Amino acid sequence: MSGMLRKLIIQVTFVVGLGIFFYPIVSDWLSTKEHYSVITQHNEALAAMSEEMKENELQKAKEYNSEINENSIPYDDPFSENFQEEANGDYFNI
């Protein structure tokens, strides 16, 4: 009986070792697969957009970027006694 238990422990240890060894490889493969899927969806969405829509989105992005520069969010220590919670509404409503 103890020989059978020993074989089972060795087999379980081997399988766990394989899992630990192959985890980074499998994880990287799955992440890469997901990234390619997201890129493909983005490229398809861009291909479906007209030039006018692209220009409109570019203009909106430029306006938003200029507002960020003009109305920058103040840097305050949230743990200080003088902290006042001021939220820039446009920043949080992206």
N, C-alpha and C positions, 0 to 999 in steps of 0.2 A: 504494500500500500504506500509506503514512504517513497519508493522508487517512482511510482506513478505521480505522486504529489510533487516530487522533485522535477520530473519532466514537465508537468503543468506549469510550475513556477518558472522554469527556464523558457518555455514557450511564451508565456505571458510577458516576461521580461524582454524577450526578443521582439515581440510585436510592439510593445511600448517603446522600445528603442528605435524601431523602424519609424514609428509615428513621430517621435521627437526628431529624428534625422530628416524625414521628408516634409515636415511641417513648413519650414521656410520656402522650400521649392514649390510646394503646392500653393501656399499662400501668395507667393510672387506671381505664379501663373494665373491664379484667379483674379488678382488685382490688375494684372496687365490686360486680361480679357475684359474686365469691366471698364478699364480706361479706354480701350479701343472702342467699346460700345458707346461710351459717352461722346467720344470724339466723332464717331460716325453719325450719331444723332445730331450733334451740333453742325457738322458739315451739311447734312441733309436739310436742316432748318435754314442754314445760310443760302443753300442753293434754291430753296423755295421762296426766298425773299426777293422782292423787286429792288432795283437800284434806289428807287425813291424811299422804300422802307429802310434800306440800309443807311441812306443819308439821314433820314429822320432819327434813327437810333444813334448814329454818330453825333448828331447835333444835341440830342438829349444827354449823351454821355459828356460832351464838352461843357454843356451848361452845368451839369451836376458837378463836374470837376472844378469849374471856376467857383461854384458856390462853396465847395469844401475849402478852397483856399481863402475865400473871403470870410466865411463864418466857421473858422476852425473851432473844434471842440476844445474847451479849456482843460488843461491837465491839472487835476487836483488830486491830492492824496485822499482816498475815500476813508482812511482811518484817522485822519486828523480831526481835531475838535472844531475847526473852522470850515469843515467841508459843507458845501451847499450843493444839493443835487440839482444840477441844471442839465436838462436833456435837450439836445438839438433835435427837434421833431423831424426835420428832413433827413437827418442821418439815420434815424431808426425806422423810417418809413420808406426804405429802398424797395 
